[in-house]
């Protein structure tokens, strides 16, 4: 480890999305609108699922946790982004930066796990419909959800504990609107080889593990759908998982574009990052409300009841 201590640098500078004050003002209005819509959309989804008795099904239990996750995921980065768009200092403390990294890992990782759990739920519903209620019991649903939260929490905790031992004594500018672990490793004057190995191993385990579960589930789902003789039956079976498949493609597609391209801090990289951490939480409730007839009907019933 390099000499020095953590007091050498106490904060970082987040360069954000633009240095032009006029563009920053426009970006503030844009991202404030996006954030408010994200809050309202996901809170409405939580309210509808909680209050409507027609949605007391495993799929909607998972969806309620996904909506809560999207609230947390968006709130990890967007409030600080909005603050820096109005501020001249654009700083974040080292501890605040580490906290942001932890919650990004935790919420993003949990969302990936939860999407794989929802893929398994769709597999059981389509491939074993007569056994669905027996397999997807309330006990199993809770175990799958809390297992997703726990696994991601441990993953984030391990990475952040190693990151807390890093020294920062040189460059303190982060050409991004949020703190991410690769950015911190590049700024550290410590030996980061162990941190890099831990980050790589946990990322591969988490990412590949959840992807394998999702791909396996949908391989079996497609195989089952293709064996249905009537086109109406195939269309109905596919419609039950189309919302989830859209959410999976958006989340993993934007994550792959963001984290598997060379780090260059280009405008394109920032766009992919916004798509992953800001736009995905915004559109998830829209995907499930627009493409799911049960949710649309429940939203109408809830609005009629309270408005």
URFENQUI-V191253 format. One record per residue. RES is the residue in three letters. OMEGA is omega in degrees with one decimal (999 if undefined). Layout:
((RES & OMEGA) (RES & OMEGA))
//
This chain:
((UNK & 179.7) (UNK & 178.5) (UNK & -178.3) (UNK & 178.4) (UNK & -173.6) (UNK & -178.3) (UNK & 179.5) (UNK & 174.8) (UNK & -177.6) (UNK & 178.4) (UNK & 176.4) (UNK & 175.6) (UNK & 177.0) (UNK & -176.6) (UNK & 175.8) (UNK & -173.7) (UNK & -179.4) (UNK & 177.0) (UNK & -179.7) (UNK & -177.8) (UNK & -179.8) (UNK & 178.4) (UNK & 178.2) (UNK & 178.7) (UNK & 178.3) (UNK & 179.2) (UNK & 178.7) (UNK & 179.6) (UNK & -178.9) (UNK & -175.6) (UNK & 173.3) (UNK & 177.2) (UNK & 178.9) (UNK & -177.3) (UNK & 179.3) (UNK & 177.7) (UNK & 176.6) (UNK & 178.4) (UNK & -176.9) (UNK & -178.7) (UNK & -178.3) (UNK & 175.5) (UNK & 176.5) (UNK & 178.7) (UNK & 177.7) (UNK & -179.5) (UNK & -178.0) (UNK & -178.1) (UNK & -178.5) (UNK & -171.8) (UNK & -174.5) (UNK & -177.0) (UNK & 180.0) (UNK & -177.0) (UNK & 177.8) (UNK & -179.4) (UNK & -179.2) (UNK & -177.9) (UNK & -177.7) (UNK & 171.1) (UNK & 176.9) (UNK & -179.1) (UNK & 177.8) (UNK & 176.5) (UNK & 177.1) (UNK & 178.4) (UNK & 177.0) (UNK & 177.9) (UNK & 179.7) (UNK & 174.2) (UNK & -179.0) (UNK & -177.3) (UNK & 179.7) (UNK & -177.1) (UNK & 177.7) (UNK & -174.4) (UNK & -169.7) (UNK & 178.5) (UNK & 178.0) (UNK & 175.8) (UNK & 179.7) (UNK & 178.7) (UNK & -176.9) (UNK & 176.7) (UNK & 178.9) (UNK & -173.8) (UNK & 175.2) (UNK & -173.9) (UNK & 176.6) (UNK & -177.8) (UNK & 173.1) (UNK & -178.8) (UNK & 178.0) (UNK & 178.8) (UNK & 177.4) (UNK & 178.6) (UNK & 178.1) (UNK & 177.9) (UNK & 178.9) (UNK & 176.6) (UNK & -179.1) (UNK & -176.4) (UNK & 173.7) (UNK & 177.3) (UNK & -174.9) (UNK & -176.2) (UNK & 178.4) (UNK & 178.5) (UNK & 178.9) (UNK & 178.9) (UNK & 176.9) (UNK & 178.1) (UNK & -177.2) (UNK & 177.0) (UNK & 176.4) (UNK & 175.6) (UNK & 179.1) (UNK & 175.2) (UNK & 177.1) (UNK & 177.5) (UNK & 178.5) (UNK & 177.1) (UNK & -179.5) (UNK & -177.6) (UNK & -175.4) (UNK & -175.4) (UNK & -179.4) (UNK & -174.0) (UNK & -178.6) (UNK & -179.2) (UNK & -173.1) (UNK & -177.5) (UNK & -179.5) (UNK & -178.2) (UNK & -176.3) (UNK & 178.5) (UNK & 178.5) (UNK & 179.9) (UNK & -179.5) (UNK & 179.5) (UNK & 178.9) (UNK & 179.0) (UNK & 180.0) (UNK & -179.4) (UNK & -177.9) (UNK & 172.2) (UNK & 177.5) (UNK & 178.2) (UNK & -175.3) (UNK & -179.3) (UNK & -179.0) (UNK & 176.9) (UNK & 179.4) (UNK & 177.8) (UNK & 179.6) (UNK & -178.1) (UNK & 179.7) (UNK & -179.6) (UNK & -175.7) (UNK & 177.4) (UNK & 175.5) (UNK & -178.9) (UNK & -179.3) (UNK & 178.7) (UNK & -178.4) (UNK & 172.9) (UNK & 177.3) (UNK & -173.0) (UNK & -179.5) (UNK & 179.0) (UNK & -179.3) (UNK & -179.8) (UNK & 176.7) (UNK & -177.8) (UNK & -175.8) (UNK & 178.2) (UNK & 178.8) (UNK & 178.4) (UNK & 174.7) (UNK & -173.5) (UNK & 177.7) (UNK & 178.4) (UNK & 179.1) (UNK & -180.0) (UNK & -179.4) (UNK & -180.0) (UNK & -174.4) (UNK & 174.6) (UNK & 175.2) (UNK & 171.6) (UNK & -174.0) (UNK & -176.8) (UNK & 179.3) (UNK & 178.6) (UNK & -178.9) (UNK & -179.9) (UNK & 179.4) (UNK & 179.7) (UNK & -178.9) (UNK & -178.4) (UNK & -179.4) (UNK & 179.0) (UNK & 179.0) (UNK & 179.4) (UNK & -177.8) (UNK & -175.2) (UNK & -178.3) (UNK & -179.7) (UNK & -179.8) (UNK & 178.8) (UNK & 179.4) (UNK & 179.2) (UNK & -179.5) (UNK & -179.1) (UNK & 178.5) (UNK & -179.8) (UNK & -176.7) (UNK & 173.3) (UNK & 178.6) (UNK & 178.5) (UNK & -179.9) (UNK & 179.0) (UNK & 179.3) (UNK & -179.2) (UNK & -179.3) (UNK & 179.4) (UNK & 177.3) (UNK & -172.6) (UNK & -175.7) (UNK & 177.8) (UNK & 177.4) (UNK & 178.4) (UNK & 178.7) (UNK & 179.9) (UNK & 179.6) (UNK & 179.6) (UNK & -179.3) (UNK & -178.2) (UNK & -179.2) (UNK & -179.5) (UNK & -176.9) (UNK & 179.3) (UNK & -179.4) (UNK & -179.9) (UNK & 177.0) (UNK & 178.9) (UNK & 178.9) (UNK & -178.6) (UNK & 179.3) (UNK & -176.5) (UNK & -176.7) (UNK & 177.5) (UNK & 179.4) (UNK & 178.1) (UNK & 178.6) (UNK & 178.9) (UNK & -177.8) (UNK & -168.5) (UNK & 179.8) (UNK & 172.1) (UNK & -178.4) (UNK & -179.9) (UNK & -178.9) (UNK & -177.2) (UNK & 177.5) (UNK & 178.0) (UNK & 179.6) (UNK & 178.6) (UNK & 177.6) (UNK & 177.9) (UNK & 178.6) (UNK & 179.1) (UNK & 176.8) (UNK & 178.5) (UNK & -177.0) (UNK & -169.7) (UNK & -177.0) (UNK & -174.4) (UNK & -179.4) (UNK & 177.4) (UNK & 178.4) (UNK & -170.9) (UNK & -179.5) (UNK & 178.1) (UNK & 176.6) (UNK & 179.0) (UNK & -176.1) (UNK & 179.6) (UNK & -177.8) (UNK & -175.4) (UNK & -177.3) (UNK & -175.8) (UNK & 179.5) (UNK & 179.5) (UNK & 178.6) (UNK & 178.6) (UNK & 179.6) (UNK & 177.5) (UNK & 179.1) (UNK & 179.2) (UNK & -179.0) (UNK & 179.6) (UNK & 177.6) (UNK & -176.2) (UNK & -172.5) (UNK & -179.1) (UNK & 999))
//
